[in-house]
Amino acid sequence: MSQAQSHLLLPADSAWLALERPDNPMTITVMLRVDGLTAPRFREFLKVYWIAWERFLHRPVQRGPGWWWQRDPEFDVRRHLDVVIERFSEAGLQEWVSARLNEPLPLFRPMWKFWLAPNAPGGAALVLRMHHCYADGLSLLGVFDQLCPASPRQHPALYGAPEQGEFSRWTATAQTWFEQLAQGQQDREHGADESRSATASLEHAGQTLDQYAQKGLRLLSEVTDFLVEPEDSPSGLRRPLLGRRHCRWSAPVPLERFRSIARATNVTINDVLLSCVAAAARPRLGLSDDELEEAVMHAAVPVDIRGRLPEELKPKPGTLGNYFGTVFVPLPVDGESSLERLYRIKQETRRLKKSWQPGIAWGLASTASVIPDPLRQPIADVFYRKASVVVSNVPGKREPRYLAGCRITEQMFWVPQAGDIGVGISIASYAGQVQFGVVADESVMSDPSGFLDDCVQELDRFPGGS
């Protein structure tokens, strides 16, 4: 097989394959409600636009210790779409989407698939499941942004991306970047030191050493804080997983309602969202009041690190890949009131915004596919034992978008939970509205509807939330 048909995955992509478990697969699920979308129209859309991203023609294949992208010589886009013509009730639709989350993706084809239910209540339901090694949520949003214009009469103008083997270039650039960080970004211009006086050279050397020491101490402190962050307390949200998942999603809530709460309380919208999650989690921990006082609970929150990378490592617009780190946000489940929980979350998120934790987490995860199996589990445990839930905030376009000329009315994402984490909460904003989504392992929640209702009802308890 030629180099054009097969090449190594980047470490941040292969990590999702190395850390996967059968009872908690590393897949992203997207659900769009698309008014009037038909099967023939969507098939044409896939053939012309979707597979313009060449990565979607490849599947990950393990060879020895590494993972390779291998082009599927028998690729047929028709194998990646199922059309279901049944008419659902709203409850039936939610059960149908849950069943899709539990349907395994075949390993012998590219690991993505669409399901279309054109007769779903409230408009056609389009579900996509894709393994996380192909892309993170922001990359997928970039794909849909290119393919879904703001007018039904407008065709996508720029779309698609070639799949290129960049492993050698990426690793060489990363090595150079780390060396520069270690050397404190010293001036390497030839003759620069020769033109300085001896005193200036000594002063410059002293400043460089001081900068290096400060960076080294901060990095050591950040890594130490990351590793010693306490594990979550045993609770009803931490149980052995069964591998059967259920998902639910809320009715749309106006985005302005969240903005009103944020303005009235001087916090961010993200603080409000996390506070809603903390309120819904509190009664489901199964702890007494005394136990709640000592309880530790974190939310694993994905954070985009693209802006923190050097220019040579930043992905090109429209390309696929994984560029998210993780922060572990302590949730104040012992807080007695909505405002107490909100302001304590504000304090934690301000602290974490200045942290190097997302980059550290991204780097640790990226090593998973290149280390021996016996050493891989301790790295995985660093992530799995420090959170009981995963909370993702997926920002969409402010104006309505159109897929194959049909208006998208709702947009929902569910991200993987990983390891022993059995609950994922997604907050998706689109066209001036926000929706909560929950996916949970059956051992933790047999019906996530109550958790979802508590998240939405918490908004009524904030100033400006009514």
Secondary structure, DSSP 8 states (H G I E B T S, - for coil): --TTTEEE--HHHHHHHHT-BTTB--EEEEEEEETT--HHHHHHHHHHTGGGBGGGGEEEEEETTEEEEEE-TT--GGGGEEE------HHHHHHHHHHHHTS---TTS-SEEEEEETT-TTSEEEEEEEETTT--HHHHHHHHHHHS-SSTT----S--B-----HHHHHHHHHHHHHHHHTTS----TTTTTTS-HHHHHHHHHHHHHHHHHHHHHHHHHHHHHHHS------TT-----S-EEEEE---EEHHHHHHHHHHHT--HHHHHHHHHHHHHGGGS---HHHHHH---EEEEEEE-GGGS-TTTS--TT-----EEEEEEE--TT-SSHHHHHHHHHHHHHHHHT-SHHHHHHHHHHTGGGS-HHHHHHHHHHHHTT-SEEEEEEE--SS--EETTEEEEEEEEE----TT--EEEEEEEETTEEEEEEEEETTT-S-THHHHHHHHHGGGGSTT--
